[in-house]
């Protein structure tokens, strides 16, 4: 794999920009993150900007039951093909944002620390061997879920609604390129206590297999996000104020506050 580069988006002086994270700050780029771009020579410090979600997906694909360990714990059969849903793009919020449970809902809400795959080029019906050419990089995702909504109607599991609430899909703070996802580990820290620590290598379908199989169903566009699913350690956020960090070495830490 090539050297790791960390891409991000930001707001500065009322305008939105993008660039790479360096030891001295943000190297501002011009052009398109997923197309032609070049460094302008301008450097901004992180304190000068408001960080945004690192890209603007046209769709968010979220996996269910994609880890051997969690399938075993839940006594669920491992699926023969990826099981997934689509999250609304209005679930996207910024790294560091305060997320609030809707006033109409007083049920359980869980964190789900996950790896996210970011697509870099239009991708349709590709093979697993071709998939890396279409993957731009990887990011941290918290796939927040309103559990009681999911199962409230026995005739219809409400995946889209339970996971589609505004701000329930933070990701970032960067997209890291040049990584081997199979070597990554996802950790989730809730109010200072580590709750999840699992290897991406335990996935039932690898990153390349996911991109291939999903691309045979729907065309993936530059910036589209695939949340690869979560593993053991998912839990309910119970405190009035919950600080959740999804940490992946090589990418960084996504931290948000969730308020009941």
C-alpha positions as CSV (number, residue, x, y, z in Angstrom):
1,X,0.0,0.0,0.0
2,X,1.1,3.6,-0.6
3,X,1.8,6.1,2.2
4,X,-1.2,7.2,4.2
5,X,-2.8,10.6,3.4
6,X,-5.6,12.0,5.5
7,X,-8.2,14.1,3.6
8,X,-10.8,16.3,5.3
9,X,-13.3,19.0,4.6
10,X,-13.8,22.3,6.5
11,X,-15.5,25.6,6.6
12,X,-13.4,28.7,6.9
13,X,-14.4,32.3,6.4
14,X,-17.9,31.3,5.3
15,X,-16.6,29.0,2.5
16,X,-16.2,25.2,2.3
17,X,-12.8,23.8,1.4
18,X,-10.8,20.6,1.5
19,X,-7.2,19.5,2.0
20,X,-4.9,17.1,3.7
21,X,-3.8,16.9,7.3
22,X,-0.2,17.5,7.9
23,X,2.1,18.0,10.9
24,X,1.7,21.8,10.6
25,X,-2.1,21.9,9.9
26,X,-4.3,21.6,6.9
27,X,-2.7,21.8,3.5
28,X,-5.5,23.5,1.5
29,X,-6.2,22.1,-1.9
30,X,-8.2,23.3,-4.9
31,X,-10.1,21.3,-7.5
32,X,-12.0,18.2,-6.5
33,X,-11.2,15.7,-3.8
34,X,-12.2,12.8,-6.0
35,X,-10.8,14.3,-9.2
36,X,-8.0,16.6,-10.2
37,X,-6.7,18.7,-7.3
38,X,-3.5,20.4,-6.2
39,X,-2.2,22.0,-3.0
40,X,-2.5,25.8,-3.0
41,X,0.4,26.3,-0.6
42,X,-1.9,27.7,2.0
43,X,-1.9,26.1,5.5
44,X,-4.7,26.5,8.0
45,X,-4.6,25.4,11.6
46,X,-7.3,23.2,13.0
47,X,-8.3,25.9,15.4
48,X,-9.1,28.2,12.4
49,X,-11.7,26.0,10.8
50,X,-14.9,24.1,11.5
51,X,-14.5,20.5,10.5
52,X,-17.2,19.0,8.3
53,X,-18.0,15.4,7.4
54,X,-15.0,14.6,5.1
55,X,-17.3,14.0,2.0
56,X,-20.9,14.4,0.9
57,X,-22.2,10.9,-0.1
58,X,-25.1,10.5,-2.5
59,X,-25.9,7.4,-0.4
60,X,-24.8,5.6,2.7
61,X,-24.9,1.8,2.6
62,X,-24.9,0.2,6.0
63,X,-24.2,-3.5,6.6
64,X,-25.9,-5.9,9.0
65,X,-24.4,-9.2,10.3
66,X,-21.0,-8.9,8.7
67,X,-18.7,-10.1,11.5
68,X,-18.1,-13.7,12.5
69,X,-17.9,-12.9,16.2
70,X,-21.1,-11.0,16.4
71,X,-23.0,-13.5,14.3
72,X,-21.9,-16.2,16.8
73,X,-22.8,-14.1,19.8
74,X,-26.3,-13.4,18.5
75,X,-26.6,-17.0,17.3
76,X,-27.4,-15.7,13.8
77,X,-26.5,-17.7,10.7
78,X,-23.8,-16.1,8.6
79,X,-25.4,-14.6,5.4
80,X,-24.5,-16.0,2.0
81,X,-24.4,-12.5,0.6
82,X,-24.2,-9.0,2.2
83,X,-27.2,-7.8,4.1
84,X,-27.5,-4.0,4.0
85,X,-29.8,-1.0,4.2
86,X,-29.5,2.6,3.1
87,X,-29.2,5.4,5.7
88,X,-30.6,8.9,4.8
89,X,-27.9,11.4,3.9
90,X,-29.6,13.8,6.4
91,X,-28.1,11.5,9.2
92,X,-24.7,13.0,8.4
93,X,-23.4,15.5,11.0
94,X,-20.0,16.9,11.7
95,X,-17.2,15.4,13.9
96,X,-17.7,16.9,17.3
97,X,-21.4,17.7,16.8
98,X,-23.9,17.3,19.7
99,X,-26.5,14.8,18.7
100,X,-29.9,14.8,20.5
101,X,-32.4,12.0,20.8
102,X,-35.7,13.1,19.2
103,X,-38.3,14.5,21.7
104,X,-40.9,12.0,20.6
105,X,-38.7,9.0,21.3
106,X,-37.7,7.8,24.8
107,X,-36.5,4.4,24.0
108,X,-33.0,2.8,23.8
109,X,-30.3,4.2,21.5
110,X,-27.1,2.4,20.7
111,X,-23.7,3.4,19.4
112,X,-22.1,1.2,16.7
113,X,-18.5,1.9,16.0
114,X,-17.6,0.9,12.4
115,X,-15.1,1.3,9.6
116,X,-16.4,3.2,6.6
117,X,-15.3,2.7,3.0
118,X,-15.4,5.8,0.8
119,X,-15.7,5.3,-3.0
120,X,-13.5,7.4,-5.2
121,X,-14.7,6.6,-8.7
122,X,-18.0,5.6,-10.3
123,X,-18.2,1.9,-9.7
124,X,-20.6,-0.6,-11.3
125,X,-20.4,-4.3,-11.5
126,X,-16.7,-4.6,-10.6
127,X,-15.0,-7.7,-9.4
128,X,-13.3,-8.0,-6.0
129,X,-9.9,-7.9,-7.7
130,X,-10.9,-4.6,-9.3
131,X,-12.4,-3.0,-6.2
132,X,-9.3,-1.3,-4.7
133,X,-9.1,0.8,-7.8
134,X,-12.5,2.3,-6.9
135,X,-11.9,2.7,-3.1
136,X,-10.6,6.2,-2.3
137,X,-10.0,5.5,1.4
138,X,-11.4,4.7,4.8
139,X,-13.0,6.6,7.7
140,X,-14.6,6.2,11.1
141,X,-18.4,5.8,11.4
142,X,-20.9,5.8,14.3
143,X,-24.0,4.1,13.0
144,X,-26.4,5.3,15.7
145,X,-29.6,3.3,16.1
146,X,-33.0,3.9,17.8
147,X,-33.4,0.2,18.8
148,X,-37.0,0.4,20.0
149,X,-38.2,1.9,16.8
150,X,-36.5,-0.9,14.8
151,X,-38.7,-3.6,16.4
152,X,-41.8,-1.6,17.4
153,X,-44.0,-3.1,14.6
154,X,-43.9,-6.9,14.5
155,X,-44.9,-6.9,10.8
156,X,-42.1,-4.7,9.6
157,X,-38.5,-4.2,10.9
158,X,-38.0,-0.4,10.6
159,X,-34.3,-0.3,9.7
160,X,-34.5,2.9,7.6
161,X,-36.4,4.8,10.3
162,X,-34.4,3.5,13.3
163,X,-31.1,4.4,11.6
164,X,-32.3,7.4,9.6
165,X,-33.0,10.0,12.3
166,X,-31.3,13.3,11.6
167,X,-27.7,13.4,12.8
168,X,-27.6,9.6,13.5
169,X,-24.8,9.0,11.0
170,X,-21.6,10.9,12.0
171,X,-18.4,10.0,10.2
172,X,-14.9,11.3,9.9
173,X,-13.0,13.3,10.9
174,X,-10.8,12.3,7.9
175,X,-10.7,9.9,5.0
176,X,-7.4,8.0,5.1
177,X,-5.9,6.6,1.9
178,X,-3.1,4.0,1.5
179,X,-4.4,1.7,4.2
180,X,-5.0,-2.1,4.2
181,X,-8.4,-2.4,5.9
182,X,-7.8,-6.0,6.9
183,X,-5.1,-4.8,9.3
184,X,-7.3,-2.2,11.1
185,X,-8.9,-2.4,14.5
186,X,-12.1,-0.6,15.6
187,X,-12.4,0.7,19.2
188,X,-15.4,2.5,20.6
189,X,-15.1,4.4,23.9
190,X,-18.2,5.4,25.8
191,X,-17.8,8.0,28.5
192,X,-14.1,7.1,28.9
193,X,-14.6,3.3,29.0
194,X,-13.7,1.1,26.0
195,X,-16.7,-0.9,24.9
196,X,-15.7,-2.2,21.5
197,X,-12.3,-3.5,20.3
198,X,-12.5,-5.8,17.3
199,X,-10.5,-6.5,14.1
200,X,-11.7,-5.7,10.6
201,X,-10.1,-9.0,9.5
202,X,-13.1,-10.8,11.2
203,X,-15.5,-9.5,8.6
204,X,-17.6,-12.1,6.8
205,X,-17.3,-10.1,3.5
206,X,-14.1,-8.1,3.0
207,X,-14.0,-4.5,1.9
208,X,-13.3,-5.6,-1.6
209,X,-16.1,-8.1,-1.6
210,X,-18.5,-5.6,-0.3
211,X,-17.7,-3.0,-3.0
212,X,-18.0,-5.7,-5.7
213,X,-21.2,-7.2,-4.5
214,X,-23.0,-3.9,-3.8
215,X,-21.8,-2.5,-7.1
216,X,-23.6,-5.3,-8.9
217,X,-26.9,-4.0,-7.3
218,X,-26.4,-0.3,-7.5
219,X,-23.9,2.1,-9.1
220,X,-21.6,3.6,-6.4
221,X,-20.6,7.2,-7.0
222,X,-17.6,9.2,-5.8
223,X,-18.0,10.0,-2.1
224,X,-20.5,7.2,-1.4
225,X,-20.0,5.7,2.0
226,X,-20.2,2.0,2.9
227,X,-20.4,1.3,6.7
228,X,-19.1,-2.2,6.9
229,X,-21.1,-3.3,10.0
230,X,-20.2,-3.6,13.6
231,X,-19.1,-6.4,16.0
232,X,-19.4,-7.3,19.6
233,X,-19.6,-4.6,22.3
234,X,-22.5,-2.6,20.9
235,X,-24.4,-1.0,23.7
236,X,-27.0,1.5,24.9
237,X,-26.2,5.1,25.7
238,X,-27.8,5.6,29.1
239,X,-26.4,8.8,30.6
240,X,-28.0,12.3,30.0
241,X,-24.8,13.2,28.2
242,X,-22.8,10.5,26.5
243,X,-19.4,11.1,24.9
244,X,-18.7,8.5,22.2
245,X,-15.4,8.1,20.4
246,X,-14.8,5.7,17.5
247,X,-11.1,5.2,17.1
248,X,-9.2,3.4,14.3
249,X,-5.4,3.6,14.3
250,X,-4.2,4.9,11.0
251,X,-7.4,7.0,10.5
252,X,-8.1,8.8,13.7
253,X,-10.8,9.4,16.2
254,X,-14.4,10.4,15.6
255,X,-16.0,12.0,18.8
256,X,-19.5,13.1,19.2
257,X,-21.8,13.9,22.2
258,X,-25.2,12.2,22.4
259,X,-27.8,13.7,24.7
260,X,-30.9,12.0,25.9
